[in-house]
Structures are given as structure tokens and as C-alpha cells.
Amino acid sequence: MGLLIIPFIFGTQARDLVVLFSSIFAVIGIGLFAIWSILSNITSGIIMFFSFPYKVGDKIEIHDKDFPIQAIIEDIRAFQLHLRLENGDLVTYPNNLMLQRAVTLIKKDAIEDVIDSGIDDI
């Protein structure tokens, strides 16, 4: 109550307080959204660490309507997965999206086949 009464004692207009509080709430809202996104990825990473049915080296397919991906899991990190495409490109995929999309295991330990075929080419 004091925070509302003191500005009126010093002659502050109500519309000035509305602008001030709306600006403060906008900044807080943007900050909380950014923190929510980071915490979402970290929480997904922890969930994936303990109960993820796929591991590093498995070939998976992510069923995304706009951008389907078929790749080998190269690394599982706190914020994202590193996926290696067949053409050699590296794709980072956010952990929270990984838990939201349907994923199919194509082949277990597919990285061994890639390494073996690379040795034969040398």
C-alpha cells in the first residue's frame, strides 16, 4: 500500500505509474520466458540422461512435419543433441523438442558401421 500512496504524495500522476508498472512487468515477463526456455532444455536433458531410450551412436528419425531428420546421435548435452546427418552435416536439436516429437530408432550402434566404412575407404 505504501508503494501506491508515496508516489501520490510527491505528485505523481496515475498514468505515469501505469506506464512504469507496465514496463516493469514487460521486462520481468521477457526475463521469465527466457529462463523458462533454458530451464525447459536443462530439465529435458536431465530426463533424457536418466530415461532416454536412445544412446550415443544410435541412428534415429525425428518425425517433424516441417523438417524430418534422420541422423546418428553424436552427443547428448545439457541443452541440445548433436546429430550427424548422412551427408556429414552436424545438426543441434534442442532437448525439449526431442521430448515433444515422435522418434523412431532405425538402428542401434549405427556409428560403428560409419566408422568401419570410413576405415575401409582409407
MOZI-V88338 format. One record per pair of residues at least 4 apart in sequence whose C-alpha atoms are under 7 Angstrom apart, sorted by the first residue. I is the first residue (numbers start at 0). J is the second residue. If there is no record, write none. Layout:
# MOZI-V88338
((I	J) (I	J))
This chain:
# MOZI-V88338
((0	4) (1	5) (4	8) (5	9) (6	10) (6	11) (7	11) (11	15) (12	16) (13	17) (14	18) (15	19) (16	20) (17	21) (18	22) (19	23) (20	24) (21	25) (22	26) (23	27) (24	28) (25	29) (26	30) (27	31) (28	32) (29	33) (30	34) (31	35) (32	36) (33	37) (34	38) (35	39) (36	40) (37	41) (38	42) (39	43) (39	95) (40	44) (40	78) (40	93) (40	94) (40	95) (41	45) (41	77) (41	78) (42	46) (43	47) (43	94) (43	95) (44	48) (44	76) (44	77) (44	78) (44	94) (45	49) (46	50) (47	51) (53	57) (55	72) (55	73) (55	74) (56	71) (56	72) (56	73) (56	108) (56	109) (56	110) (57	71) (57	72) (57	106) (57	107) (57	108) (57	109) (57	110) (58	70) (58	71) (58	72) (58	104) (58	105) (58	106) (58	107) (58	109) (59	69) (59	70) (59	71) (59	102) (59	103) (59	104) (59	105) (60	68) (60	69) (60	70) (60	102) (60	103) (60	104) (60	105) (61	67) (61	68) (61	69) (61	100) (61	101) (61	102) (61	103) (62	67) (62	100) (62	101) (62	102) (63	67) (63	100) (69	84) (70	82) (70	83) (70	84) (70	85) (71	82) (71	83) (71	84) (71	109) (71	110) (72	81) (72	82) (72	83) (73	81) (73	82) (73	83) (74	80) (74	81) (75	79) (75	80) (75	81) (76	80) (78	93) (78	94) (79	91) (79	92) (79	93) (79	94) (80	91) (80	92) (80	93) (80	94) (81	89) (81	90) (81	91) (81	92) (82	89) (82	90) (82	91) (83	87) (83	88) (83	89) (83	90) (84	88) (84	89) (93	97) (94	98) (95	99) (96	100) (109	113) (110	114) (111	115) (112	116) (113	117) (114	118) (115	119) (116	120) (117	121))
